[in-house]
Amino acid sequence: MEALKSQDLTKVRPESLRAVLGPFKPAAESLPPYSSALEADTVFQIVEVRDTTKSNIAYIERLVELIDANEGFYDRQNRSKPTRQKVIRSADVNGDAHEHLPPPVYSSMYRLTLQDAHGNLCYAYEIEPLPFLRATADLYPIKLGSKLLVYKGTTVMLNATLHLGANTCRFLGGELPHMNYKLYQRELEKFKHQIDYIA
């Protein structure tokens, strides 16, 4: 599996991994309740990552900040709102620091566009927070072209949408450099085109 991390799945099909490089096959027909299960363990490459809680405008603004650091810094200073600071009135220095931490709050929900070894595309939505998408606070938390192993039996909704949970997939990592080259500029143009954005 290590060899797959830096290779385009649509171009390379090692014989030893044939079992996990099969095509993604949506169900032939959707019947109520419009769900089925993935027929076999399948390796996908991630070709798009989208936080569905952010609007196109929010993406455009953040991408502009990332592309032009000077303009982004100036805009952040002008738009920033004062944040409320917590006042600490006492601290227990004898106890375990981790026992009083609140559980992490996940405000993002990600949609991945996945591609199998045969070029088939499908969406995958997380139904619970996936740790590999929360490792950083970056706009794009993983590199495009990263590989994801989705296990047999994973729920497939409406013929072509996978529902991912921590127990239904394994992040393998890797990347395809051509997918990440000038990613911010390409994504900015894509979002602007989607909403006919005029600056």
Backbone bond lengths (Angstrom), bond angles and torsions (degrees), N, CA, C in turn:
res aa  C-N    CA-C-N  psi(-1)  N-CA   C-N-CA  omega(-1)  CA-C   N-CA-C  phi
1 M - - - 1.456 - - 1.526 111.42 -
2 E 1.340 117.52 -28.44 1.466 120.30 -179.24 1.520 110.64 -58.18
3 A 1.322 117.89 -37.16 1.460 121.22 -177.30 1.526 111.83 -65.71
4 L 1.316 118.16 -24.80 1.463 121.66 -177.91 1.516 113.41 -73.72
5 K 1.332 118.09 -24.08 1.458 121.71 -171.14 1.519 113.84 -55.95
6 S 1.319 117.63 -35.78 1.461 119.96 -175.65 1.528 112.58 -109.31
7 Q 1.312 117.55 14.58 1.457 120.74 -178.54 1.522 111.01 -114.71
8 D 1.321 115.16 147.81 1.452 122.14 176.48 1.527 107.70 -76.84
9 L 1.318 116.61 118.33 1.467 120.57 -176.27 1.519 112.94 -61.16
10 T 1.323 117.18 -26.37 1.465 119.35 -177.47 1.534 111.89 -77.42
11 K 1.345 116.96 -10.52 1.461 120.10 -177.52 1.523 113.66 -111.60
12 V 1.322 117.58 -20.85 1.465 121.02 -175.39 1.517 109.54 -124.25
13 R 1.321 116.27 131.07 1.463 119.84 177.42 1.528 109.59 -137.03
14 P 1.350 117.28 80.79 1.466 118.95 179.12 1.522 111.21 -59.92
15 E 1.302 115.66 137.29 1.461 121.72 -178.56 1.530 111.73 -58.85
16 S 1.333 116.46 -35.86 1.465 119.92 -176.58 1.533 112.53 -68.27
17 L 1.317 117.98 -17.85 1.461 120.97 -178.82 1.526 112.60 -112.83
18 R 1.292 116.98 18.85 1.461 121.22 -177.34 1.531 112.71 -54.40
19 A 1.320 117.35 -35.59 1.468 120.51 -176.59 1.527 112.48 -62.73
20 V 1.331 118.39 -37.00 1.464 120.09 -177.92 1.526 112.49 -96.61
21 L 1.318 117.80 -2.16 1.456 121.01 179.72 1.527 112.10 -106.07
22 G 1.313 115.92 21.91 1.458 120.30 177.06 1.518 110.30 -71.21
23 P 1.311 116.41 164.78 1.468 119.44 -179.38 1.525 111.88 -72.67
24 F 1.330 114.38 148.65 1.462 120.25 171.58 1.514 106.53 -74.89
25 K 1.338 116.72 120.22 1.462 120.54 -177.60 1.515 109.71 -114.84
26 P 1.331 117.21 105.20 1.456 118.09 174.46 1.522 109.65 -68.46
27 A 1.308 115.41 157.59 1.463 119.94 178.98 1.524 109.87 -59.59
28 A 1.311 116.42 146.43 1.457 120.85 -177.60 1.520 111.99 -63.36
29 E 1.307 116.64 -31.92 1.463 119.76 -176.17 1.521 109.24 -150.62
30 S 1.323 115.75 135.87 1.465 119.72 179.35 1.517 109.98 -84.92
31 L 1.289 115.03 122.23 1.455 120.86 175.43 1.514 107.97 -119.89
32 P 1.326 117.67 147.77 1.462 117.80 176.92 1.514 109.66 -52.95
33 P 1.272 120.26 138.27 1.467 130.40 5.50 1.531 113.77 -86.02
34 Y 1.305 118.36 28.78 1.469 123.46 173.84 1.522 113.20 62.46
35 S 1.294 116.90 31.77 1.459 119.06 176.80 1.518 109.86 -135.81
36 S 1.315 114.32 154.68 1.454 121.71 175.37 1.523 106.60 -145.21
37 A 1.308 117.35 -167.72 1.463 121.09 -179.16 1.516 109.40 -128.91
38 L 1.318 115.42 148.81 1.459 121.29 177.29 1.522 108.78 -63.34
39 E 1.324 116.29 133.01 1.464 121.16 -172.81 1.524 114.26 -73.83
40 A 1.346 117.74 -29.16 1.469 120.76 -177.16 1.521 109.56 -153.82
41 D 1.343 116.34 159.23 1.462 119.57 172.57 1.520 107.89 -55.76
42 T 1.327 116.67 134.00 1.466 120.78 -175.77 1.521 110.03 -137.98
43 V 1.328 115.68 134.60 1.461 120.90 175.02 1.524 108.23 -94.18
44 F 1.327 115.95 130.49 1.459 122.63 176.92 1.520 108.23 -120.21
45 Q 1.332 115.52 157.48 1.457 118.85 166.54 1.521 107.33 -108.17
46 I 1.321 115.62 142.65 1.460 121.85 -176.71 1.521 108.11 -86.95
47 V 1.341 116.58 117.28 1.461 120.41 -177.33 1.522 112.96 -105.83
48 E 1.328 117.02 -10.85 1.465 120.58 175.75 1.524 109.16 -156.86
49 V 1.341 114.73 142.39 1.463 122.26 176.12 1.512 106.72 -126.86
50 R 1.329 116.22 129.57 1.466 119.63 -178.91 1.521 109.84 -139.20
51 D 1.327 115.95 127.87 1.460 121.66 173.41 1.523 106.20 -84.72
52 T 1.313 117.26 109.71 1.465 121.06 -173.73 1.523 112.86 -73.71
53 T 1.330 117.55 -8.12 1.466 119.54 177.66 1.528 111.74 -86.46
54 K 1.330 117.41 -6.55 1.462 121.51 179.28 1.530 109.13 -104.22
55 S 1.318 116.04 138.66 1.464 120.70 178.20 1.521 110.20 -80.02
56 N 1.331 115.69 167.65 1.467 120.31 175.60 1.526 110.68 -59.66
57 I 1.333 116.78 -39.66 1.471 120.75 179.30 1.532 109.86 -62.93
58 A 1.332 117.69 -42.47 1.468 120.69 178.96 1.524 110.33 -62.22
59 Y 1.333 116.61 -39.83 1.464 119.94 176.69 1.529 110.41 -64.03
60 I 1.323 117.15 -44.64 1.467 120.46 -179.65 1.525 110.26 -59.86
61 E 1.318 116.78 -47.48 1.466 120.32 -179.28 1.521 111.59 -61.39
62 R 1.325 116.72 -43.57 1.470 119.75 -178.82 1.527 110.96 -68.78
63 L 1.327 117.53 -39.35 1.460 120.23 179.07 1.524 111.33 -65.43
64 V 1.338 117.08 -39.03 1.469 120.03 176.20 1.524 109.57 -60.86
65 E 1.320 117.30 -42.27 1.464 120.92 177.87 1.521 111.19 -61.22
66 L 1.327 116.67 -42.02 1.457 120.11 -178.25 1.525 112.17 -70.98
67 I 1.318 117.21 -35.58 1.466 120.97 -178.38 1.522 111.34 -74.04
68 D 1.298 116.98 -45.43 1.459 121.11 -177.52 1.522 109.14 -116.29
69 A 1.317 116.19 92.50 1.462 121.01 -174.04 1.524 111.81 -59.27
70 N 1.310 119.11 -37.78 1.466 120.52 -178.86 1.515 111.24 -66.51
71 E 1.315 117.18 -49.37 1.463 120.78 178.76 1.520 110.09 -63.84
72 G 1.327 115.97 -40.33 1.457 120.22 179.93 1.514 111.54 -62.55
73 F 1.345 117.41 -42.81 1.467 120.18 179.46 1.522 110.01 -64.09
74 Y 1.319 117.33 -44.59 1.468 121.35 -179.81 1.527 110.22 -61.32
75 D 1.333 116.99 -46.05 1.462 120.48 -179.80 1.521 111.65 -63.48
76 R 1.332 117.06 -41.18 1.467 119.77 -179.97 1.516 110.86 -62.62
77 Q 1.329 116.48 -38.34 1.462 119.72 179.99 1.526 110.80 -66.38
78 N 1.323 117.51 -39.15 1.459 120.90 -179.20 1.519 113.00 -74.88
79 R 1.342 117.06 -32.67 1.458 119.87 -175.85 1.511 113.31 -94.82
80 S 1.322 116.53 -12.34 1.463 117.74 -173.89 1.522 110.48 -66.34
81 K 1.297 113.90 140.68 1.465 121.10 178.40 1.512 107.83 -104.57
82 P 1.310 117.67 146.02 1.461 117.85 177.61 1.525 110.02 -61.54
83 T 1.312 115.32 135.33 1.464 119.49 179.72 1.513 109.65 -98.45
84 R 1.300 115.18 148.22 1.461 119.92 178.40 1.518 107.99 -77.79
85 Q 1.290 115.51 132.14 1.450 120.82 178.35 1.520 110.00 -100.54
86 K 1.310 115.50 143.70 1.457 120.36 178.65 1.528 108.84 -84.27
87 V 1.311 115.47 140.13 1.450 121.23 176.04 1.516 107.45 -101.60
88 I 1.322 115.44 123.40 1.459 120.56 178.86 1.524 107.38 -94.98
89 R 1.306 115.85 119.30 1.457 120.31 -176.94 1.527 112.23 -98.20
90 S 1.305 116.93 -23.27 1.462 119.71 176.78 1.520 108.68 -156.09
91 A 1.324 114.93 157.76 1.462 120.45 179.27 1.518 108.89 -141.93
92 D 1.319 116.10 135.79 1.456 121.59 177.46 1.523 107.52 -92.89
93 V 1.315 117.48 105.87 1.459 121.18 -177.66 1.524 112.37 -88.55
94 N 1.323 117.37 -5.87 1.463 120.58 -178.44 1.525 112.92 -93.19
95 G 1.313 118.33 -22.43 1.460 121.28 -174.70 1.518 112.38 -89.47
96 D 1.312 114.87 -179.40 1.454 122.19 177.40 1.524 108.22 -79.34
97 A 1.304 116.75 126.49 1.466 121.53 -176.01 1.524 111.93 -65.09
98 H 1.326 117.72 -28.63 1.465 120.26 -174.60 1.526 113.65 -82.98
99 E 1.309 118.12 -16.67 1.461 119.01 -175.02 1.527 113.00 -72.24
100 H 1.332 117.85 -17.36 1.458 120.18 -177.80 1.524 113.26 -107.99
101 L 1.320 116.25 5.71 1.458 118.69 -179.71 1.526 109.42 -74.23
102 P 1.339 116.79 136.91 1.466 118.32 176.09 1.523 109.65 -70.22
103 P 1.316 117.16 154.72 1.458 118.84 177.45 1.527 109.50 -64.06
104 P 1.346 117.44 149.95 1.459 118.98 -178.89 1.525 111.30 -63.54
105 V 1.313 115.93 144.21 1.457 121.70 179.33 1.525 107.54 -106.11
106 Y 1.311 116.80 124.51 1.449 121.49 -179.84 1.520 108.35 -106.39
107 S 1.318 115.62 110.96 1.457 118.27 -178.58 1.515 111.44 -97.65
108 S 1.307 117.88 -9.88 1.456 121.02 -179.22 1.518 110.75 -95.88
109 M 1.320 114.87 152.11 1.458 121.53 171.87 1.519 105.78 -135.74
110 Y 1.305 116.19 123.42 1.461 119.85 -172.22 1.526 112.93 -102.08
111 R 1.331 113.13 145.34 1.462 122.11 169.91 1.520 106.38 -116.96
112 L 1.304 115.69 128.46 1.458 121.35 177.36 1.513 108.94 -108.22
113 T 1.302 116.23 143.13 1.460 120.56 168.72 1.517 105.61 -102.86
114 L 1.316 115.87 121.38 1.458 122.34 -175.02 1.518 110.77 -111.46
115 Q 1.329 115.16 148.98 1.469 121.16 177.92 1.518 108.13 -130.12
116 D 1.324 115.75 130.58 1.463 118.82 178.65 1.527 110.09 -88.10
117 A 1.319 116.62 -178.16 1.460 121.90 -176.35 1.525 113.02 -67.88
118 H 1.322 118.03 -11.70 1.454 121.81 -179.81 1.526 112.18 -104.92
119 G 1.326 117.01 7.36 1.462 121.25 178.08 1.519 114.78 88.03
120 N 1.335 118.24 -0.13 1.464 120.99 178.71 1.527 109.68 -70.51
121 L 1.323 116.50 137.80 1.458 122.10 179.72 1.518 110.44 -109.44
122 C 1.330 115.38 148.12 1.459 120.42 173.48 1.520 108.25 -154.71
123 Y 1.317 115.74 160.46 1.454 121.31 174.65 1.522 108.73 -91.90
124 A 1.332 114.73 153.54 1.459 121.11 172.61 1.521 107.24 -138.20
125 Y 1.312 116.46 124.75 1.462 122.41 177.65 1.516 108.37 -108.21
126 E 1.322 115.85 140.69 1.460 118.20 175.03 1.526 108.56 -81.03
127 I 1.320 115.59 132.76 1.462 119.79 177.11 1.518 110.69 -98.49
128 E 1.313 115.61 -7.98 1.461 123.43 172.01 1.526 105.29 -149.53
129 P 1.325 118.46 154.74 1.466 119.89 -177.79 1.525 112.04 -58.14
130 L 1.322 115.81 127.61 1.459 121.76 178.29 1.531 108.42 -95.06
131 P 1.324 117.98 123.06 1.469 120.98 -174.67 1.531 114.26 -55.58
132 F 1.328 118.83 -36.99 1.463 119.44 -176.29 1.528 111.96 -68.53
133 L 1.329 118.04 -18.83 1.466 120.80 176.36 1.524 111.65 -89.14
134 R 1.322 117.30 -3.86 1.463 121.38 -178.29 1.526 112.38 -117.12
135 A 1.328 117.08 10.34 1.465 120.48 -177.95 1.528 111.85 -68.49
136 T 1.338 117.39 -28.18 1.460 121.41 177.22 1.522 108.31 -134.60
137 A 1.317 115.54 166.02 1.468 120.58 177.69 1.524 110.80 -97.23
138 D 1.326 117.74 14.74 1.459 121.66 -178.64 1.527 111.08 -65.80
139 L 1.333 114.70 156.58 1.456 120.41 177.42 1.528 110.05 -61.55
140 Y 1.327 116.22 -38.32 1.464 122.49 175.34 1.534 106.29 -116.49
141 P 1.330 117.87 95.20 1.465 121.28 -170.41 1.528 115.45 -71.28
142 I 1.331 117.07 -14.06 1.470 120.52 178.03 1.514 108.55 -134.68
143 K 1.321 115.75 161.29 1.457 121.23 178.42 1.528 109.39 -79.57
144 L 1.330 115.62 139.67 1.461 119.02 175.41 1.525 108.64 -68.20
145 G 1.309 114.73 145.07 1.457 120.48 -175.13 1.519 112.07 92.96
146 S 1.339 116.82 -5.33 1.468 120.56 175.02 1.520 108.65 -59.40
147 K 1.312 115.82 150.31 1.458 120.48 -178.65 1.528 110.33 -100.78
148 L 1.316 114.53 144.73 1.457 122.59 -179.47 1.521 108.36 -134.71
149 L 1.316 116.22 123.91 1.463 121.70 175.81 1.520 107.45 -92.94
150 V 1.328 116.79 119.04 1.467 121.84 178.36 1.519 107.03 -106.63
151 Y 1.325 115.09 127.60 1.457 120.88 -172.73 1.529 112.92 -79.64
152 K 1.314 113.68 150.58 1.463 122.30 174.17 1.523 109.17 -53.99
153 G 1.323 116.30 138.87 1.455 121.38 177.93 1.518 113.81 94.96
154 T 1.340 117.36 -6.41 1.461 120.56 177.46 1.522 109.14 -61.72
155 T 1.322 117.03 139.33 1.457 121.82 -178.12 1.523 111.08 -66.05
156 V 1.338 115.20 132.42 1.462 122.66 174.93 1.528 106.23 -117.37
157 M 1.327 115.43 119.04 1.470 120.34 -179.18 1.523 110.18 -101.76
158 L 1.306 116.46 144.90 1.467 123.39 174.86 1.522 112.80 47.36
159 N 1.313 116.30 41.00 1.463 124.70 174.31 1.521 116.21 75.69
160 A 1.326 119.87 -25.33 1.464 117.53 -172.40 1.519 114.56 -149.32
161 T 1.314 118.77 23.65 1.456 121.18 179.31 1.519 108.93 -126.44
162 L 1.333 115.30 117.83 1.458 120.68 179.23 1.523 110.18 -86.92
163 H 1.323 115.84 144.27 1.461 121.41 173.52 1.526 107.07 -108.13
164 L 1.343 115.80 114.11 1.459 120.33 -173.75 1.524 112.10 -103.24
165 G 1.307 114.46 138.19 1.457 122.50 172.67 1.519 107.90 -132.11
166 A 1.312 116.63 171.97 1.465 120.79 -177.69 1.536 111.97 -60.04
167 N 1.323 117.51 -27.66 1.464 121.16 -177.87 1.524 113.38 -94.60
168 T 1.327 117.79 -1.64 1.469 119.38 -176.86 1.516 113.15 -107.59
169 C 1.353 117.08 -1.69 1.459 118.57 -179.37 1.523 110.28 -152.43
170 R 1.321 115.34 163.55 1.470 121.37 175.34 1.518 108.46 -136.68
171 F 1.324 115.97 124.72 1.463 121.95 179.59 1.525 108.36 -78.57
172 L 1.342 115.72 124.75 1.459 120.79 -177.58 1.527 112.39 -98.67
173 G 1.329 116.54 -18.33 1.465 120.24 -179.96 1.512 112.46 84.92
174 G 1.332 115.22 -160.22 1.457 121.42 -178.27 1.513 111.30 91.85
175 E 1.307 116.30 -177.93 1.461 122.13 176.42 1.517 109.92 -168.67
176 L 1.327 115.82 162.65 1.456 122.79 171.45 1.528 106.63 -117.73
177 P 1.327 118.01 110.11 1.469 120.77 -174.49 1.524 114.40 -53.23
178 H 1.336 117.57 -38.30 1.473 118.50 -177.98 1.534 111.96 -65.63
179 M 1.319 118.20 -24.92 1.465 120.36 177.93 1.526 111.65 -77.41
180 N 1.319 117.27 -23.15 1.461 121.52 -177.10 1.527 112.99 -101.22
181 Y 1.325 117.39 -6.99 1.462 121.40 -179.50 1.529 109.66 -68.82
182 K 1.320 116.32 122.83 1.470 123.23 -178.05 1.530 111.52 51.36
183 L 1.318 115.84 40.12 1.464 121.80 -177.48 1.519 111.57 -58.75
184 Y 1.340 117.75 -46.46 1.461 120.54 -176.53 1.526 111.48 -62.34
185 Q 1.320 117.24 -41.92 1.468 120.25 179.87 1.529 110.75 -65.43
186 R 1.323 116.35 -43.98 1.475 119.38 179.89 1.518 111.41 -64.93
187 E 1.327 116.83 -42.61 1.458 120.43 179.85 1.528 111.15 -66.23
188 L 1.336 117.32 -38.35 1.462 120.87 178.53 1.523 109.90 -60.86
189 E 1.320 117.51 -45.94 1.467 120.61 178.49 1.519 111.60 -63.54
190 K 1.323 116.28 -39.13 1.469 120.18 179.56 1.528 110.91 -62.52
191 F 1.334 116.89 -47.94 1.469 119.98 -178.96 1.526 111.20 -65.64
192 K 1.323 116.97 -39.45 1.469 119.52 178.42 1.522 110.32 -62.87
193 H 1.326 116.82 -41.23 1.468 121.09 -179.92 1.535 111.16 -66.14
194 Q 1.328 117.24 -37.96 1.464 121.18 -177.97 1.518 112.71 -61.79
195 I 1.330 116.90 -32.21 1.472 118.73 -176.77 1.530 112.55 -117.41
196 D 1.340 117.23 14.85 1.473 121.55 -178.14 1.526 110.83 50.54
197 Y 1.320 114.39 49.92 1.463 122.12 -176.27 1.520 110.52 -73.65
198 I 1.330 116.28 129.82 1.465 122.08 175.69 1.517 106.85 -122.43
199 A 1.332 116.04 119.05 1.475 120.10 -178.07 1.510 110.90 -84.02
